[in-house]
Amino acid sequence: MSDQHLLYFEDRKALLLPGRSYVAGRSQDSGIHLDDPGVSRSHARLTWKQGDFTLTDLDSTNGTFVNGKRIRKAVLREGDTIRMGSTVLRYDITQEGTEEDPGQTMIIENKLARLSRETDNQQIKEEVEEIKRIIRHDKERMARLAYRDELTGLHNRRSFDDKLVQEISRARRHIRPLGLLMIDVDHFKNLNDTYGHQKGDEVLKGLGAMIMEALRTEDFPARYGGEELTVILPESDESQSIAIAERIRKKIEKRSEQNFGVKVTVSVGVAPLKPDNPADKDREASLIAEDLIKQADSCLYNSKRSGRNRVSVTPGEQE
């Protein structure tokens, strides 16, 4: 099945065809018509370039925002939220016949924005704004619960699984490198048994912060489960992935005793993706993700078996 590129907004959706260009604006002639006085007549342009849609602001009066940040030009990624005027749009990439509902919350937000524009009653406008603030606060809270690990502040297993499939699909589409790290705290059970689970939680929380410090903006760290952490590394080949893994390992080895009052080390397994692997040509990204996780886990096992506190890109044979 081929990919579909979709824009969800208000109670509608627009199918974006690769190779085409679209103007979004208030003008009736716009390819994506937005009935919103806060939107300029020709507000922004969507252009297909090198396998992605790029969003460019057309010197609009109120600006174009992607994920809350005002942009001049931005390459869109699956799940990005776009705002023009008071209209919220969501960009998604799905396979034919599998598109999801954009979510009732986004539809309600846009209906509230329209109500606020169309009424002259100041009290109603103020009440609408209060409802919108409550919705935004609730969305942020639910997002933290749904996609973040409460202890470490890293992404959780659910968001990791979704992100890995997305990044594998993107890497294969553009024939770009991708790396995966599996990180495990050495002798973590002994640490818990000796110092208590509270100390173990303190260590995991601190390791999450250290890992974040060692990563690039585009990297995606998550808590995989227990004391096992993972990092998705877009645009990273084998040597780059190993370098990042070593940076993490050395930072933890150097700073752990000062930060936690106890020496802590980690073992790391590195699994690079081969995006143009002929054997994967007709396979689903989810199945490739499962294999990549197994490969990283096997490399992690090799690091453990070889003495711990090291990085391995060579799979080990588990007993």
C-alpha positions in Angstrom: 0.0 0.0 0.0 1.2 3.5 -0.8 1.4 6.4 1.6 -1.3 9.1 1.8 -0.4 12.6 2.9 -3.4 14.3 4.7 -4.3 17.6 6.3 -7.0 17.5 9.0 -8.7 20.8 9.9 -12.1 21.8 11.3 -14.3 18.9 10.3 -12.6 18.3 7.0 -9.6 16.6 5.6 -7.5 17.4 2.4 -5.5 14.8 0.5 -2.1 16.1 -0.6 -0.8 14.5 -3.7 3.0 14.1 -4.0 4.5 16.3 -6.7 1.8 18.9 -6.3 1.9 22.4 -4.7 -0.9 23.9 -2.6 -1.7 27.4 -1.3 -3.6 27.6 2.0 -5.5 30.8 2.6 -8.7 32.7 3.0 -9.1 33.2 -0.7 -11.9 31.1 -2.3 -9.3 30.2 -5.0 -6.9 28.7 -2.4 -6.2 25.0 -2.8 -6.8 24.7 0.9 -9.5 27.2 1.8 -9.6 28.4 5.4 -12.6 30.6 6.4 -10.8 32.5 9.1 -10.3 36.3 9.2 -7.0 35.7 11.0 -5.7 33.9 7.9 -4.3 35.9 5.0 -5.7 35.5 1.5 -2.6 33.6 0.5 -1.2 32.5 3.8 1.2 29.6 3.2 2.3 27.2 0.5 2.8 23.4 0.7 5.4 22.2 -1.7 6.5 18.7 -2.5 10.3 18.4 -2.5 12.6 15.4 -2.2 10.0 13.2 -0.8 8.5 15.6 1.8 6.0 18.4 1.9 7.6 21.7 2.9 5.4 24.5 4.4 6.4 28.1 3.6 4.8 31.2 5.1 3.8 33.7 2.3 4.5 36.8 4.4 1.2 36.3 6.1 -0.1 39.0 8.5 -0.4 36.7 11.6 2.3 34.2 10.8 2.4 30.4 10.4 3.2 28.1 13.3 4.3 24.5 13.4 4.1 22.7 16.8 3.7 26.1 18.5 6.8 27.7 16.8 6.5 30.5 14.2 8.2 29.4 11.0 9.3 30.9 7.7 9.8 27.4 6.2 9.6 24.0 7.7 9.7 20.4 6.4 6.6 18.7 7.8 6.8 15.5 9.8 4.0 13.1 10.6 1.8 14.3 13.4 2.9 18.0 13.1 0.3 20.5 14.3 0.0 23.7 12.2 -1.7 26.9 13.1 -2.8 29.6 10.7 -4.9 32.4 12.3 -7.1 30.6 14.8 -7.4 27.4 12.7 -5.5 24.3 13.8 -4.5 21.7 11.2 -2.8 18.3 11.6 -0.5 16.7 9.1 -0.4 13.0 8.9 1.1 10.3 6.7 -0.9 7.1 6.5 -1.3 4.1 4.3 -4.2 3.9 2.0 -7.4 2.9 3.8 -5.9 3.3 7.3 -6.3 7.0 8.1 -7.3 7.8 11.6 -9.9 10.2 13.0 -8.1 13.5 13.6 -9.5 13.6 17.1 -12.6 15.3 18.5 -10.6 17.7 20.6 -9.1 19.4 17.5 -12.6 19.7 15.9 -14.0 21.2 19.1 -11.1 23.7 19.2 -11.8 24.9 15.7 -15.5 25.1 16.3 -14.9 27.2 19.4 -12.6 29.5 17.4 -15.3 29.9 14.7 -17.9 30.7 17.4 -15.6 33.3 18.9 -15.1 35.0 15.5 -18.8 35.0 14.6 -20.2 36.4 17.9 -20.1 40.1 19.0 -21.0 39.1 22.6 -17.9 39.8 24.7 -19.0 37.5 27.5 -19.3 34.6 25.1 -15.9 35.4 23.7 -14.3 35.4 27.2 -16.1 32.1 28.1 -14.9 30.5 24.8 -11.3 31.6 25.6 -11.6 30.1 29.1 -12.8 26.8 27.6 -9.9 26.8 25.1 -7.4 27.3 27.9 -8.9 24.4 29.8 -8.7 22.2 26.7 -5.1 23.1 26.1 -4.2 22.4 29.7 -5.9 19.1 29.6 -4.3 18.1 26.3 -0.9 18.9 27.7 -1.6 16.8 30.8 -2.9 13.9 28.9 0.0 14.0 26.5 2.4 13.8 29.4 0.6 10.8 30.8 0.2 9.1 27.5 3.7 9.6 26.0 6.1 10.4 28.9 7.6 8.2 31.6 6.7 9.8 34.9 9.9 8.9 36.7 12.6 9.7 34.1 10.8 12.3 32.0 11.8 10.4 28.9 9.3 9.1 26.3 7.6 5.9 27.3 7.4 2.6 25.6 4.2 3.5 23.7 5.6 6.6 22.1 8.9 4.8 21.4 7.1 2.0 19.5 5.2 4.6 17.4 8.2 6.7 16.7 10.5 3.9 15.7 8.0 2.7 13.0 7.7 6.3 11.8 11.5 6.8 11.6 12.0 3.5 9.8 9.4 4.4 7.2 11.1 7.8 6.7 14.6 6.3 6.5 13.5 3.8 3.9 11.5 6.4 1.9 14.6 8.7 1.6 17.3 6.0 1.9 18.7 7.7 5.0 20.6 6.1 7.9 19.0 5.4 11.3 20.5 4.0 14.5 19.0 2.4 17.6 20.6 2.2 21.1 19.5 -0.1 23.9 21.0 1.0 27.2 20.9 -1.1 30.4 22.1 -0.1 33.9 24.8 -2.5 35.1 24.2 -4.5 38.3 20.9 -2.5 38.9 19.4 -5.3 41.1 22.4 -5.1 43.4 22.0 -1.3 43.6 18.4 -1.7 44.6 19.2 -4.5 47.1 22.1 -2.5 48.7 20.7 1.0 48.7 16.9 0.5 48.3 14.5 1.2 45.5 14.4 4.9 46.3 18.0 5.1 45.4 17.3 3.1 42.2 14.6 5.5 41.2 17.0 8.5 41.9 19.6 6.9 39.6 17.1 6.2 36.8 15.8 9.8 37.0 19.4 11.2 36.9 20.4 8.9 34.0 17.5 10.2 32.0 18.7 13.7 32.4 22.3 12.8 31.5 21.2 11.0 28.4 19.2 14.0 27.3 22.3 16.2 27.8 24.3 13.9 25.5 21.8 13.9 22.6 21.0 16.1 19.6 17.7 17.8 19.3 16.4 15.3 16.7 17.2 12.2 18.9 14.4 10.4 20.7 15.2 8.9 24.1 12.7 6.6 25.9 12.4 4.3 28.9 11.9 0.9 27.4 11.1 -0.9 30.6 12.6 -1.3 34.1 16.3 -0.1 34.0 16.5 -0.4 30.2 16.5 2.8 28.2 16.6 3.3 24.4 17.4 6.0 21.9 16.3 6.4 18.3 19.0 8.2 16.3 17.7 9.7 13.0 20.3 10.4 10.3 22.9 8.4 12.1 25.0 5.7 10.5 26.9 3.0 12.4 29.9 5.1 13.3 27.8 8.1 14.3 25.6 5.9 16.5 28.6 4.3 18.2 30.0 7.8 18.9 26.8 8.9 20.5 26.6 5.7 22.5 30.1 6.2 23.8 29.4 9.8 24.7 26.5 8.6 26.9 28.5 5.8 28.5 31.4 8.0 29.3 29.2 10.8 30.7 27.5 8.4 33.1 30.7 6.7 34.2 32.3 10.1 34.9 29.5 11.8 36.7 27.4 9.1 38.4 29.3 8.9 41.7 29.3 12.7 42.1 25.6 12.9 41.2 24.3 9.8 43.1 26.9 9.0 45.7 27.4 5.6 44.1 29.3 4.4 41.1 27.0 3.6 38.1 27.8 2.3 34.7 25.8 1.3 31.7 26.1 -1.2 28.8 24.9 -0.2 25.4 23.9 -2.1 22.3 23.9 -0.4 18.9 21.8 -1.5 15.9 22.2 0.4 12.6 19.3 0.2 10.1 20.1 -0.7 6.5 17.3 1.3 4.8 18.0 -0.1 1.3 18.2 -3.8 2.4 16.7 -5.8 -0.4 15.4 -8.4 2.0 13.2 -5.7 3.6 11.8 -4.3 0.4 8.2 -5.6 0.8 8.2 -5.9 4.6 6.1 -3.7 6.9 8.0 -1.1 8.9 6.6 -2.6 12.2 8.2 -6.0 11.4 11.5 -4.3 10.6 11.2 -2.4 13.9 10.9 -5.7 15.8 14.0 -7.0 14.2 16.0 -3.8 14.9 15.0 -4.0 18.6 16.1 -7.6 18.7 19.4 -6.7 17.1 20.1 -3.9 19.5 19.1 -6.1 22.4 21.5 -8.8 21.2 24.3 -6.3 21.0 23.5 -5.1 24.5 23.7 -8.7 25.7 27.2 -8.9 24.0 28.3 -5.8 26.0 27.1 -7.4 29.2 28.8 -10.7 28.5 32.0 -8.9 27.5 32.4 -7.2 30.9 29.8 -4.4 31.0 30.4 -0.7 30.9 31.0 -0.9 27.1 29.3 -0.3 23.7 28.8 -3.1 21.2 27.6 -3.2 17.7 28.2 -6.9 17.4 25.3 -9.2 18.3 25.8 -11.8 20.9 24.4 -15.3 21.1 22.0 -15.4 24.0 21.7 -18.7 26.0 
